[in-house]
Amino acid sequence: MIRIAICDDNKVFVNFMAQAVNDEFKRQIFENIELETYISGKLMYQHHLIKPFDVIFLDIDMPEPNGFQLASEITRSNDCYIIFVTSHPELVYDSLYFRPLNFIPKSKDSLFTEKLHRVVKQLLNEMNQNTTIILENKEVGRVPLIIKNIYYIESSKHYVIYHSENKEPIKVRNNISELEKYFSQYDFVRIHKSYLVNLRHIFNINKNNDEIIFKQGFKLTLSKKYKQNVDEKLTQYLRKIR
């Protein structure tokens, strides 16, 4: 279940937005949502504190508290995806301070529909990668790891090593071929017999040197066997999140 709030001081646009959001989630084969609409930022925030929303579509230009003021309080209280909806493109740059997931132009034309479609796809992908897995490590016991924080998984004989934002790699007993099947739902791709990579962290493919370049600056060898598939999967992924 995803809890969603739409907050805008224009009641007509709130109703339009609610129908559009509901239709878009159904279009993307995800109907398990709980949707609330608000024309009062204060009331929305009060309800958010009692039972937090997972996603908030938030107008920027509203009577106090305005969208920026609300975003500041929301990001301070708990984790929540904020998507700004605005008819003032000049405010988009200022809104980056609040790290919104994305922006949607406040309109009722095809630009709005196309942008909403892309943003919902991005949202579902982001929430999917926010899944936490529990790894069993001999030395330290159970280790929780958020999937989006995993850079790649390395095969080492009868073990695999998780390389992530954690300072130390996590070694567990497992088979990389089995993990390849499991992690495919989270946008991981096999690039080598020894490496399973999170597409989220790929910066580029160096086809001349057969290397995967990560956003963090390091590189891994790309096997010729997997080269075409990796290129296709990365292209599909980039289309999905844009």
N, C-alpha and C positions, 0 to 999 in steps of 0.2 A: 504494500500500500504506500503510495506517495501522497503526502499532504501538500496541497498547493493553495496559495493565496494570490488573489489579484487585487491590487489596491490602486485606485485612481479616483479622483474627486469628480470625474464625469461619469454619471450613472449609466448613460447610454453606451459609452465606450466600454465600461466595465462589463455590461451584459453582452456586448458584441465580442469582447475578448474572451469571456468565459465560454461562450459557444465555440469559438475558434480553437481555444486550447483543448477543450473536451474532444472536439472532432479530430484534432491533430494526434492526440494520444491514441485514439481508436484507429486512426489511419496507420499508425506505426505499431499496431497490434499490442497495445498496452492500455487496458481499460481499468486497471486497478488503481484508481485515483480518488482522492477526496478533495473536492474543490470548494473553496469559500471565496466570496467576493466582498469587497469593502470600498466604501467611498470616504471612510474616515481612517487616516493613518494611525491615530491614537488607539482606536478600537482594534484595528488589526494587530498592532503591537501588543496590546493587552492580551489578546487571545493567543498570540505567538508565545508569550511568556508562560501561559498556562499549559498549552499543548503545542509545541513547536511545529512550524511548517518546515517541510523539506525544501520547498521551492517558493519563491515570492516574485511575482511579476509586479514591478514597482514603478509607478510614474514618478518622474523627477520633480516636475513643476506642479506642486500642490501647496495649499495653505499649510502653515506650520502645524505639525512637523512636516517639512518637505521630504522628498525622496532621499536626499543625501543625509539628512538628520536621522531618518529612520534606518537607513543602511548602516550608519555608524553605530546605532544602538543594537541592531540585529547582529552584526558581525562581532560585537563585544559579548553578547549573551550566549550564543551557541553557533554551531555550524549550520549553514543554510545557503542554498544557491540563490543568489539574487540576479534577476534579469531585469535590467532597466528598460522601460518603455517610455519613449519620449518623442515629442515633436520638435525638440530643440537640439539639433546635431552639434551645435557649438558647446553643449554641456557634456558631451561624451568624453572628451579628454579629461575633464575634472573628475568624472565618475570613476576613472581608473584607480584612484586612491582606495576605493572600496572593494577592488578586485571582483567585479561582477563576472558571472559566467559569460554574459554576452549582452547585446543591446537589440532592441526591436523598434523600428520606426513606428510612431503612433499614426496610423492611417488605416484605411479600409480598402486598399487596392492590392494588386498582385505582389507588390514589393513586400507588404506586410505578411501575406500568406507564405511567400517563398522564404522569408527570413524566419518566420515562426517554425516552419518545417525543419530548417537547418538547425535552429536552436534546440528544438525538442530532441532531435537526433543526437546532438552534442550532449545534451543533458542526460539522456538515457545511457550513453556511452560512459560519461563521467561517473554516474552513480554506479554503474556496473563495475568499473575499476576501483571504486571505493570499498569494495568487498574486502573483508578481513579474513585471512586464512590463519590457521594455527599450525605451526611446524613443531615437530618433536625432535629436539636436539639432545644428544647424550650428556653433554657437558652442562648445559644451562636449563634443560627441561623444555617446557612449552614456550614457544616464542610467537606472539601475534605479529602478523605482517600484512600491511595494506597492499593490495595487488598493484595499485598504481605506482607504488614506491619501488617495485622490483624493476631493476634494469635488465637483467638477464639471468638465466639459470644455466649452470655449467654441469656437464656430466663428468663424473670422476669414479670410474670402475662401478661399484655397486651403490654409489652415493651420488647425490646431486648437491650443488652448492648454489645458494641463492645470493646473488649480488644485488644490493639495494642501497637505499639511502642510509641504512644502518651502517655504523662504522665498521663492524666486523661481518664478514660473510657467514652465512648460516648453512651448516652441512647436515644433511639428513639422508637416511637410507631411502632410495627410491630409484625409479627408472625413468629416464628422460623421454622415452617413447610414450609411456603412459601419461606423463605430464603434458606432452605435446597435445594429446587429445583433450585433456581437461582444460588447459589454458587457452585453447583456440577460441573459446567463448569470450575470453578477456583480451582478445587482439594480440596474442603472442604468436610468433612465427619461428619455425626452425630455420636457422641460417647455416648450420653446420652439424655434423653428427654429434658434436659436443656442446652446441649452444642453442638455447631457446630464448628468443628476445622479445621484449615488450615493445610493440610498434610505437607506443606513446613516446619513447625516449630516443627514437632514431632521428637523427638530424639529416643524414643523407646516405646515399650508397655510392661508393667510389668503384665504379664498374671496371676501371682500368687496373686498379690494384686489388680488386676483389675484397673490399673491406666495407664493413658497416661503421659509419661514424655516428657516435652518440652525441646528444646535446650537451652532455657533461664533458666532452672533449676526448674521451678514450675511443679505441677502435677494436673491432673483432674481425677475424677472418670470415669471409663469405665463401662458402663452398660453391663450386660451379654447378653441382647437382641441384642446389636450392635457389640458385640465382634468379631464374625467371619467376618462380613462385613468390619469392620475397618481394620482387619488384611489383608484381601484381597485387599482393596483399597490402603493401605500403600505399599504393595508389588508391585502393579501395578504402583504406583507413582514412587517408587524408580527405577523400570525398565525403566520408561519413561525418567527420567532425567540422567541416566547413559549411 
